[in-house]
């Protein structure tokens, strides 16, 4: 206990104690006011910039002509073959077609089983099928997070000529192929990327794109690779980060994007020099 001694004169009626006295409740009003402000701000939904903007494919040079298109090609495996015995030279076993193709070119090819008539008449099983592009912040599956998705419908794509008639009554028609030339006009669904205009909340400008095909006829997703499995000595034990993604870089100044391969120096793809190629991945039996 502290002791203090004061000298008091006979005519003094009061004296001052030189101590600061601060009660526990002092300042609580400021804390309550701050808490009240935080709660009110949450209730009234403060204005935050979550505006999205449209990113288009960055122009590229084709014989001194600037073009903005980008091309995706999706190829399916000849399922009559055994993937484990496929050689490096047999990359032609993946074909950008939804069904059986010309036997004179690919004998006995057996891809996904849409018929030419289903393609031509846009059967529900074909019309409801689609390609799904997912964009992640990382290629590591343990900690990656998906940020947005792009859908490319089967009602788009290049045409090929085929005959859906009979030998006596031919009927030559055009059906779709899973090769998509996307641009500002024509087939444009899936061409643009819509992403946040502000970098305040999510600063990411690089994403990793994976691809799947939803086959509504079989009710299942088919995963795609950026190279055919024929290039692998071990068809199932490989570095997934290098084979299941393309890198997409956003330019948030000009609102454009570019796509790069994940191997061999990460060259740009999606131009006339190199399509964005996807190949069906065959799971082990």
matplotlib code that plots the C-alpha trace (Angstrom):
import matplotlib.pyplot as plt

x = [0.0, 1.3, 1.5, 1.3, 1.8, 0.1, 0.7, -2.5, -2.7, -5.2, -7.2, -7.2, -10.7, -9.7, -6.7, -6.0, -4.7, -2.5, -3.7, -5.4, -8.7, -10.0, -13.2, -13.6, -16.6, -14.8, -14.5, -17.2, -19.5, -17.0, -16.7, -20.5, -20.7, -18.1, -19.9, -23.2, -21.6, -20.3, -23.7, -25.4, -22.9, -23.6, -27.4, -27.6, -25.4, -22.6, -21.6, -18.8, -17.5, -18.3, -18.9, -17.9, -16.5, -16.1, -12.7, -12.2, -9.5, -6.4, -5.9, -3.2, -1.5, -2.4, -0.4, -0.4, -4.1, -5.2, -7.8, -9.6, -11.0, -10.0, -10.5, -11.2, -10.9, -12.3, -11.2, -12.6, -10.8, -11.4, -12.9, -12.5, -8.8, -7.0, -5.5, -2.7, -1.4, -1.6, 1.7, 3.2, 2.6, -1.1, -2.4, -4.8, -6.9, -8.4, -10.7, -12.7, -16.1, -19.1, -19.7, -18.5, -16.3, -15.4, -14.1, -11.8, -9.9, -10.3, -11.3, -13.7, -13.4, -15.7, -16.0, -18.9, -22.1, -24.2, -25.6, -25.6, -29.4, -29.2, -26.7, -28.7, -32.1, -30.6, -31.9, -32.4, -29.5, -27.2, -28.8, -28.4, -24.7, -22.1, -18.5, -17.6, -14.5, -13.6, -11.1, -9.0, -6.5, -4.1, -3.2, -2.8, -6.1, -5.5, -5.9, -7.3, -10.4, -12.7, -13.7, -15.8, -17.1, -17.8, -20.2, -19.8, -23.0, -23.0, -25.3, -22.1, -19.1, -17.9, -20.1, -19.2, -21.2, -22.7, -25.4, -28.3, -30.4, -30.4, -28.5, -31.5, -32.6, -29.6, -29.9, -26.8, -26.9, -24.5, -23.9, -21.9, -18.3, -16.7, -14.4, -15.4, -14.2, -15.4, -15.4, -17.4, -19.8, -21.1, -20.4, -19.7, -21.1, -18.0, -15.8, -15.9, -14.7, -16.6, -14.6, -14.4, -13.4, -11.8, -8.8, -9.6, -11.2, -9.7, -6.4, -6.0, -5.2, -4.0, -6.2, -5.9, -8.5, -9.7, -12.3, -15.0, -17.7, -21.1, -22.6, -26.3, -26.9, -24.9, -25.4, -21.7, -18.8, -15.8, -12.5, -10.2, -6.4, -4.3, -2.4, -3.4, -2.4, -0.4, 2.5, 2.8, 4.8, 2.6, -0.9, -2.2, 0.7, 1.8, 2.0, -1.7, -0.8, 0.9, -1.8, -5.2, -4.9, -4.2, -3.1, -5.3, -3.9, -6.2, -5.1, -7.2, -6.1, -7.3, -9.8, -8.3, -7.2, -4.6, -4.3, -1.0, 0.0, 1.4, 4.5, 7.4, 7.9, 4.2, 3.6, 0.4, -2.5, -5.9, -4.6, -4.2, -0.7, -2.1, -5.7, -6.7, -6.7, -8.5, -8.3, -10.6, -8.9, -9.5, -9.7, -8.0, -10.3]
y = [0.0, 3.4, 6.2, 9.9, 12.8, 16.2, 19.4, 21.3, 24.8, 25.8, 28.1, 25.6, 24.3, 22.0, 20.4, 18.8, 15.3, 15.2, 11.8, 10.9, 9.1, 7.0, 5.0, 1.7, 2.8, 5.7, 5.0, 2.4, 4.8, 5.1, 1.3, 1.0, 3.7, 1.9, -1.4, 0.3, 1.8, -1.7, -3.3, -0.5, -0.8, -4.5, -4.0, -1.3, -3.2, -0.8, -0.1, -2.5, -2.8, -6.4, -5.2, -7.7, -6.8, -8.7, -10.0, -10.9, -12.9, -10.9, -10.2, -12.2, -11.8, -14.0, -13.0, -9.3, -9.5, -9.1, -11.7, -12.1, -15.6, -18.6, -22.3, -25.2, -28.7, -31.7, -35.2, -38.5, -41.8, -44.9, -47.0, -50.3, -50.0, -50.8, -47.6, -49.4, -50.8, -47.5, -46.4, -42.9, -42.9, -43.6, -40.1, -40.4, -42.7, -39.5, -37.8, -34.6, -36.2, -37.2, -40.6, -43.2, -41.6, -42.6, -46.1, -45.4, -42.9, -44.5, -48.1, -49.4, -46.2, -46.3, -43.0, -41.7, -43.1, -40.3, -41.2, -38.9, -38.6, -37.6, -34.9, -33.7, -33.6, -32.3, -35.1, -34.2, -36.4, -34.4, -31.0, -31.4, -32.4, -29.7, -28.9, -27.4, -25.2, -24.7, -22.0, -22.5, -20.5, -23.4, -26.7, -28.4, -30.4, -30.4, -26.7, -25.3, -23.2, -22.8, -19.2, -19.4, -21.8, -21.4, -23.6, -24.4, -25.9, -28.7, -26.5, -24.7, -26.0, -26.7, -28.6, -31.8, -33.4, -36.8, -39.0, -40.0, -41.6, -45.0, -46.6, -46.1, -42.8, -40.8, -37.7, -35.6, -33.2, -31.2, -32.1, -30.5, -31.4, -30.6, -28.0, -24.5, -21.3, -18.7, -14.9, -11.7, -12.9, -16.4, -19.0, -16.7, -18.5, -19.4, -16.8, -14.1, -14.4, -12.4, -11.5, -8.8, -5.4, -4.4, -6.2, -5.1, -8.3, -11.0, -9.9, -13.0, -12.4, -16.0, -19.0, -22.6, -24.0, -27.7, -29.3, -31.9, -33.1, -33.9, -36.8, -36.5, -39.8, -41.7, -39.2, -38.8, -36.4, -37.2, -35.5, -34.0, -33.7, -31.2, -34.0, -37.5, -40.3, -41.9, -39.6, -41.2, -44.3, -44.9, -44.0, -43.5, -42.5, -39.0, -35.4, -34.4, -30.7, -30.7, -32.7, -31.4, -27.6, -24.6, -21.3, -18.3, -14.8, -11.8, -8.3, -6.0, -2.9, -3.8, -6.4, -9.2, -12.7, -15.1, -18.9, -20.7, -24.4, -25.9, -27.5, -26.7, -23.1, -22.3, -21.1, -19.2, -21.3, -20.5, -19.0, -20.3, -21.6, -23.8, -24.6, -25.2, -29.0, -31.3, -35.1, -37.6, -39.1, -42.9, -44.1, -47.3, -50.3]
z = [0.0, -0.9, 1.7, 1.1, 3.5, 3.0, 4.9, 5.6, 6.9, 9.5, 7.0, 4.1, 3.4, 0.5, -1.1, -4.6, -5.0, -8.2, -9.4, -12.6, -12.0, -14.9, -14.4, -16.1, -18.1, -19.8, -23.6, -23.7, -25.5, -28.3, -28.6, -28.7, -31.4, -33.5, -33.2, -34.2, -37.3, -38.3, -37.9, -39.8, -42.7, -43.0, -42.9, -45.5, -48.0, -48.7, -52.3, -53.4, -56.9, -58.0, -61.6, -64.3, -67.7, -70.9, -72.0, -75.7, -77.3, -78.0, -81.7, -83.5, -86.9, -89.8, -92.9, -91.9, -91.1, -87.5, -86.3, -83.1, -83.4, -81.3, -82.1, -79.8, -81.1, -79.1, -80.1, -79.0, -78.7, -80.8, -78.0, -79.9, -79.1, -75.8, -74.5, -72.7, -76.0, -78.0, -79.4, -79.6, -83.4, -83.0, -82.0, -85.0, -82.8, -81.4, -83.9, -83.7, -84.4, -82.4, -84.0, -86.5, -89.2, -92.7, -92.7, -95.6, -93.4, -90.0, -90.4, -87.7, -85.7, -82.6, -80.8, -78.8, -80.2, -81.7, -85.1, -88.0, -87.8, -84.1, -85.1, -88.0, -86.2, -83.0, -80.9, -77.2, -76.2, -78.5, -78.0, -74.2, -74.4, -74.0, -73.3, -69.9, -69.4, -65.7, -64.6, -61.5, -59.6, -59.4, -61.1, -57.7, -57.1, -53.3, -52.9, -56.1, -56.2, -59.2, -60.1, -63.2, -65.9, -69.6, -71.5, -75.3, -76.7, -79.3, -81.5, -82.5, -84.4, -87.9, -90.4, -92.2, -95.1, -94.6, -96.0, -93.8, -96.5, -97.9, -100.8, -103.1, -101.7, -100.5, -98.4, -98.1, -95.2, -93.0, -89.3, -86.6, -85.6, -82.2, -83.7, -82.7, -84.4, -81.9, -82.5, -82.2, -84.9, -85.8, -83.2, -80.2, -77.2, -75.1, -76.8, -74.2, -70.6, -68.0, -65.0, -62.3, -63.5, -60.2, -58.7, -55.2, -53.9, -56.2, -57.7, -59.9, -63.6, -64.4, -64.4, -65.4, -67.8, -67.8, -70.0, -69.8, -72.2, -70.9, -72.9, -72.3, -74.1, -71.5, -68.7, -67.8, -68.0, -70.1, -69.0, -71.6, -71.8, -73.6, -75.4, -76.3, -74.0, -76.8, -75.9, -72.5, -71.8, -68.7, -69.7, -66.2, -64.0, -65.1, -63.8, -64.1, -63.8, -67.2, -69.1, -67.9, -68.2, -70.4, -68.8, -69.4, -68.8, -68.5, -69.4, -67.2, -69.0, -72.5, -71.3, -73.4, -72.7, -74.1, -73.8, -73.4, -73.4, -70.2, -71.8, -74.2, -73.2, -72.7, -76.3, -77.1, -78.6, -79.9, -83.1, -86.7, -85.7, -83.0, -81.9, -78.3, -78.7, -76.2, -76.3, -74.5, -71.4, -71.0, -67.4, -66.4, -66.5]

ax = plt.figure().add_subplot(projection="3d")
ax.plot(x, y, z, "-o")
ax.set_aspect("equal")
plt.show()
